[in-house]
Amino acid sequence: MSEVINLASKIEKQLPAELVSFIKQAGKLTASKGESLYLVGGLVRDLLLNEANLDIDLVVEGDAIALARELVADNPDKITTHQRFGTAKLKFPKWSVDITTARRESYARPGALPTVKPDSLASDLFRRDFSINAMAIELNPGSYGHLIDLYGGRDDLKNKLIRILNEQSFTDDATRIWRSLRYEQRLGFKLDPDTLRLLKRDIPMLKTISGDRIRYELECILKEQYPERVFGRAEELGVLAKLNPSLKGNGWLEKKFRQARKLYLPDRPPPGLYLALLAYPLSGKETEQLILHLRLSKPLARTLLDTAGIKDKLEPLADTRLTPSGIYHLLHGYCPQAITASLLASDSPVAREHIQQFLAKLRYTRATLSGNDLIKMGIAPGPGIKEILNLLHDARLDGKVTSKQGEERLVREWAAEGTEIR
């Protein structure tokens, strides 16, 4: 007889009381309908590892959408449903819950989204990516807290292994290749030998995955504590090259990511900054191709394009004779994350000093006088107003004036050369 393991005490200890109350209520409601409810996935894994996780996934051997609607009958706005997959998401102020009908999956072709059909919990767990994510905890009264481990996930946790559940796993869904590396590096585990062999075999299957789905996996990696470890492993195995052969997960990237974290303490660097550093070796054309392939959002696309644009200006930025106004005109208009990425990526101490000067001071420097002020001083309205304002701004940047009175004096001097002042 297999050992009975009960994780009720871990649930009570590691989850907020209101969340524990909710899943108990859900278990009682499910039992009253003659169905069974389970806590599944990453939360079960992290309960066993004593790690924090509020990503709540429930599987019901029954109708997930009907169950979800009953659980929030008093507030139906909390629920989002997906009929195709038999899933529902419940949103609460501090957390959310995904409820899924137990199912099996089949793939019409490699890389396609699965076709799903209701089935047993055993089938539902077998469809999952890795053994450590294929465990469940019973939530019905009477068996509440019982661990269900049909595929050796607990042993793999003890042995620190990432293991897929069947030989076609990476073929069916090659996003699991990226996910396996993410879990391996996050947890400090190793790929099981057979899993590693199959991963290498199926690297070409990454071409079957849409850019949107690859982008999602990259976004998950960029939220990790040490994303450079995943990219380093991906380069070692030849996975990163499938995204673009020019990308590197080497010591340079590790150093730059570490510097980015130090710069943003106590917060984490924004994912866009990490992505700009990852894409830094790319040419302008390669950057555009990556943006199109991954269908990046406009802000992320701008960050990458601006970083590539600044890279083309590093030579003039490294000129020791460059004035503050010259620095400003080279960097003005680029987004802050791209400028920060360039600060971290540049090998020139002079260029870095100039970029730092822009970020710390020059981008905030403004002239005091306005167009209306100039008109009051007797400057004729027209294009000349903008030209004078630009000259005043440069004078401020270069320290030629430091006050409103100094700006007025300069305007009068310029006006005396060709513009009559009242």
C-alpha positions in Angstrom: 0.0 0.0 0.0 1.4 3.4 -0.9 2.1 5.9 1.8 -0.8 8.4 2.5 0.5 11.9 2.7 -1.7 14.7 4.0 -0.8 18.3 3.3 -3.7 20.0 5.1 -1.3 21.5 7.7 0.9 22.9 4.9 -2.1 24.4 3.2 -3.2 26.1 6.5 0.3 27.4 7.2 1.3 28.6 3.8 -1.9 30.1 2.4 -3.9 33.1 3.6 -6.8 32.2 5.9 -9.4 33.7 3.5 -8.0 31.6 0.6 -8.1 28.4 2.8 -11.7 29.2 3.7 -12.5 29.6 0.0 -11.0 26.3 -1.2 -12.7 24.4 1.7 -16.0 26.0 0.7 -15.4 24.9 -2.9 -14.6 21.4 -1.8 -17.8 21.1 0.2 -19.9 22.5 -2.7 -18.3 20.1 -5.1 -18.9 17.1 -2.8 -22.6 18.1 -2.5 -22.8 17.7 -6.2 -21.3 14.3 -6.2 -18.1 15.5 -7.8 -14.4 15.8 -6.7 -12.2 18.9 -6.5 -8.4 19.0 -6.4 -5.7 21.6 -5.9 -3.2 21.0 -8.7 0.0 22.3 -10.4 2.7 24.6 -9.2 1.1 25.4 -5.9 1.2 21.7 -4.9 4.9 21.6 -5.9 5.7 24.7 -3.9 3.8 23.5 -0.8 6.1 20.5 -0.8 9.1 22.8 -1.3 7.9 25.3 1.4 7.9 28.1 -1.2 5.4 30.9 -1.4 2.9 30.7 -4.2 -0.6 32.1 -4.6 -1.2 30.8 -8.1 -4.3 28.8 -7.4 -5.3 26.1 -9.9 -8.3 23.8 -9.2 -9.4 20.8 -11.2 -12.9 19.4 -10.8 -14.1 16.0 -12.1 -17.3 17.8 -13.2 -18.4 21.1 -14.7 -15.8 23.8 -13.9 -17.8 26.7 -15.2 -21.0 25.7 -13.4 -19.0 25.3 -10.2 -17.3 28.7 -10.6 -20.7 30.4 -11.2 -22.1 28.9 -8.0 -19.0 30.0 -6.0 -19.5 33.6 -7.0 -23.3 33.6 -7.4 -23.5 36.8 -5.3 -20.9 38.6 -7.5 -20.9 37.3 -11.1 -18.5 40.1 -12.3 -15.7 38.2 -10.6 -15.8 35.4 -13.2 -14.3 35.0 -16.7 -15.1 31.8 -18.6 -13.6 30.0 -21.6 -16.1 27.5 -23.0 -13.6 25.9 -25.5 -11.3 24.7 -22.7 -14.0 24.3 -19.9 -12.2 26.8 -17.7 -13.1 29.7 -15.4 -11.1 32.4 -13.7 -12.3 34.0 -10.5 -10.8 37.3 -9.6 -10.5 38.5 -6.0 -8.8 41.7 -4.7 -5.6 39.9 -3.6 -5.6 36.7 -5.7 -7.3 34.8 -8.4 -8.4 31.2 -8.9 -8.4 29.1 -12.1 -11.0 26.3 -12.2 -10.7 23.7 -14.9 -12.7 20.6 -15.8 -10.5 17.5 -15.6 -9.6 16.7 -19.2 -7.3 15.0 -21.7 -5.6 16.7 -24.6 -4.7 15.7 -28.1 -2.7 17.7 -30.7 -3.7 17.8 -34.4 -0.1 18.7 -35.2 3.0 19.7 -33.4 2.7 23.2 -31.9 -1.0 23.4 -32.3 -3.3 24.4 -29.4 -4.7 21.2 -27.9 -8.1 19.7 -28.5 -9.6 18.9 -25.1 -12.2 16.5 -23.8 -13.5 15.9 -20.2 -11.8 13.0 -18.5 -10.4 11.8 -15.2 -8.0 13.5 -12.9 -5.3 10.9 -13.9 -5.6 12.0 -17.5 -5.6 15.6 -16.5 -2.4 15.2 -14.6 -0.8 13.2 -17.4 -1.3 16.1 -19.9 0.8 18.4 -17.8 4.3 19.5 -18.6 6.5 17.9 -15.9 6.2 15.4 -13.1 6.7 18.0 -10.4 3.7 19.9 -11.7 1.6 16.8 -12.1 0.5 16.3 -8.5 -2.8 17.1 -6.9 -4.3 17.6 -3.4 -7.9 16.4 -2.6 -10.2 19.1 -1.3 -13.4 17.2 -0.7 -14.3 16.8 3.0 -13.2 13.5 4.4 -10.1 13.3 2.1 -9.1 17.0 2.4 -5.3 17.4 2.1 -4.5 14.0 0.6 -1.6 14.2 -1.9 -2.2 12.4 -5.2 1.1 11.7 -7.0 0.6 9.3 -9.9 3.7 10.1 -11.8 6.6 10.3 -9.3 6.6 14.1 -8.9 7.5 13.9 -5.2 10.5 11.7 -5.8 11.6 14.0 -8.6 11.4 16.9 -6.1 13.6 15.0 -3.7 16.1 14.1 -6.5 15.9 17.7 -7.9 14.9 16.5 -11.4 12.8 18.1 -14.2 11.1 15.2 -16.1 8.6 15.3 -18.8 5.8 12.7 -18.7 5.9 11.2 -22.2 8.2 11.0 -25.2 6.0 13.3 -27.3 5.8 16.1 -24.8 8.3 18.5 -26.4 7.0 17.5 -29.9 3.4 18.3 -29.1 4.3 21.6 -27.4 7.8 22.9 -27.8 7.2 25.8 -25.4 7.9 23.2 -22.7 11.5 23.4 -23.8 11.7 27.0 -22.6 9.6 26.1 -19.5 11.9 23.2 -18.6 14.9 25.5 -18.6 13.1 28.1 -16.5 12.1 25.6 -13.8 15.6 24.0 -13.9 17.3 27.3 -13.2 14.7 28.7 -10.8 14.8 25.6 -8.6 18.4 24.6 -9.0 17.4 21.3 -10.4 18.7 19.3 -13.4 17.0 17.9 -16.5 16.4 14.2 -16.2 18.7 12.4 -18.7 15.9 11.2 -20.9 14.2 14.6 -20.7 17.5 16.2 -21.8 17.9 13.8 -24.7 14.4 14.5 -25.9 14.8 18.2 -25.5 17.9 18.2 -27.7 16.0 16.0 -30.2 13.1 18.4 -30.4 14.8 21.8 -30.5 13.8 22.0 -34.2 10.2 21.8 -33.1 10.4 25.3 -31.7 9.7 26.5 -35.3 6.2 25.1 -34.9 5.4 27.6 -32.1 3.9 31.0 -32.8 5.8 34.1 -31.8 3.0 35.0 -29.4 3.5 31.8 -27.4 7.3 32.2 -27.4 6.9 35.8 -26.3 4.9 34.6 -23.3 7.6 32.1 -22.3 10.2 34.9 -22.5 8.0 37.2 -20.4 7.9 34.5 -17.7 11.7 34.1 -17.9 12.2 37.9 -17.6 10.2 37.9 -14.3 12.5 35.3 -12.7 15.0 36.4 -10.1 17.9 35.4 -12.3 16.7 35.3 -15.9 20.3 35.3 -17.2 20.7 31.7 -15.9 17.9 30.5 -18.1 19.4 32.3 -21.2 22.8 30.9 -20.4 21.5 27.4 -20.3 19.4 28.0 -23.4 22.6 29.1 -25.3 24.5 26.0 -24.0 21.8 23.7 -25.4 21.3 25.5 -28.7 17.8 26.8 -27.7 18.6 30.5 -27.7 20.0 30.3 -31.2 16.6 29.2 -32.5 15.3 32.6 -31.4 18.2 34.4 -33.2 21.7 33.1 -33.8 23.2 36.5 -32.7 21.7 36.3 -29.2 24.1 35.3 -26.4 23.5 34.0 -22.8 27.2 34.5 -21.9 29.1 36.1 -19.1 28.5 39.6 -20.6 24.8 39.2 -20.3 25.1 37.8 -16.7 27.2 40.8 -15.8 24.8 43.3 -17.3 21.7 41.7 -15.7 23.5 41.8 -12.4 24.3 45.5 -12.8 20.7 46.2 -13.8 19.4 44.6 -10.5 21.9 46.6 -8.5 20.7 49.8 -10.3 17.1 49.2 -9.5 17.4 48.0 -5.9 15.2 47.3 -3.9 12.9 46.8 -6.9 13.4 44.4 -9.8 14.4 45.8 -13.2 11.6 46.2 -15.7 11.4 43.2 -18.1 11.9 45.7 -21.0 15.3 46.6 -19.7 16.3 42.9 -19.5 15.0 42.3 -23.0 16.9 45.3 -24.4 20.1 43.9 -22.9 19.4 40.4 -24.3 18.8 41.9 -27.8 21.7 44.3 -27.6 24.0 42.1 -29.9 21.4 42.3 -32.7 21.7 44.5 -35.7 19.0 47.0 -36.4 17.4 44.7 -39.0 17.6 41.7 -36.6 16.0 43.8 -33.9 13.1 44.6 -36.2 12.7 40.9 -37.2 12.6 39.9 -33.5 10.0 42.5 -32.8 7.8 41.2 -35.6 8.3 37.6 -34.8 7.4 38.0 -31.1 4.7 40.6 -31.8 6.0 42.8 -29.1 3.9 45.5 -27.6 4.5 49.1 -28.7 6.4 50.0 -25.5 8.7 47.0 -25.7 9.2 47.5 -29.4 10.1 51.1 -28.8 12.6 50.1 -26.1 14.4 47.7 -28.4 14.4 50.1 -31.4 15.6 53.0 -29.3 18.4 50.9 -27.8 19.5 50.0 -31.3 19.3 53.7 -32.3 21.4 54.8 -29.3 24.0 52.1 -30.1 24.6 53.8 -33.4 25.4 57.0 -31.5 27.9 55.6 -29.0 30.9 56.9 -30.9 29.9 60.5 -30.7 28.7 60.0 -27.1 32.3 58.8 -26.3 33.8 62.1 -27.5 35.4 63.9 -24.5 34.8 67.2 -26.2 31.0 66.7 -26.2 29.1 69.5 -24.5 26.1 69.0 -22.2 23.8 70.3 -25.0 25.4 67.9 -27.4 24.7 65.0 -25.0 21.1 66.2 -24.7 20.6 66.3 -28.5 22.0 62.9 -29.0 19.8 61.2 -26.4 16.7 63.4 -26.3 13.6 61.6 -27.6 14.7 58.0 -26.7 12.8 56.2 -24.0 14.3 56.0 -20.5 14.7 52.2 -20.5 16.6 52.2 -23.8 18.9 54.9 -22.4 19.4 52.9 -19.2 20.1 49.8 -21.3 22.7 51.8 -23.3 24.3 53.0 -20.0 24.7 49.4 -18.9 25.8 48.0 -22.2 28.4 50.6 -23.4 32.0 49.7 -23.0 33.1 53.3 -23.1 33.6 55.0 -19.7 33.2 58.4 -21.4 29.9 57.4 -23.1 28.6 55.9 -19.8 29.5 59.2 -18.0 27.7 61.2 -20.6 24.6 58.9 -20.5 24.6 59.1 -16.7 24.8 62.9 -16.9 21.7 62.9 -19.2 19.7 60.6 -16.9 20.7 62.4 -13.7 20.4 66.0 -14.8 20.2 67.0 -18.4 16.9 65.5 -19.3 15.3 67.6 -16.5 17.0 70.9 -17.4 14.6 73.5 -18.9 14.8 77.2 -19.8 12.7 79.4 -17.5 11.4 81.9 -20.1 8.4 80.9 -22.3 7.3 82.1 -25.7 4.9 84.6 -24.1 7.8 85.9 -22.0 9.8 86.5 -25.2 6.9 88.3 -26.9 6.6 90.6 -23.9 10.2 91.4 -24.2 9.6 92.5 -27.8 10.5 89.5 -29.9 8.2 89.2 -32.8 5.9 86.2 -32.9 6.9 83.5 -35.4 9.5 80.8 -36.0 12.2 82.9 -34.4 10.5 82.4 -31.0 11.2 78.6 -31.1 14.7 79.2 -32.3 15.5 81.5 -29.3 13.9 79.0 -26.9 16.1 76.3 -28.2 19.2 78.5 -27.9 18.1 79.3 -24.3 17.7 75.7 -23.5 21.2 74.9 -24.9 22.6 77.8 -22.8 21.0 76.4 -19.7 22.4 72.9 -20.5 25.9 74.2 -21.0 25.8 76.4 -17.8 26.0 79.7 -19.7 23.0 80.9 -17.8 21.7 79.8 -14.4 18.8 82.1 -13.7 15.8 83.8 -15.3 17.7 87.1 -15.2 20.6 85.5 -17.1 18.2 84.3 -19.8 16.7 87.7 -20.2 20.1 89.2 -20.5 21.0 86.7 -23.3 17.8 87.4 -25.1 18.4 91.2 -25.0 22.0 90.6 -26.3 20.7 88.5 -29.2 17.9 91.0 -29.9 20.3 93.8 -30.0 22.1 92.1 -32.9 19.0 92.1 -35.1 15.7 92.4 -33.3 14.3 95.7 -31.9 13.2 95.6 -28.2 10.5 97.9 -26.9 
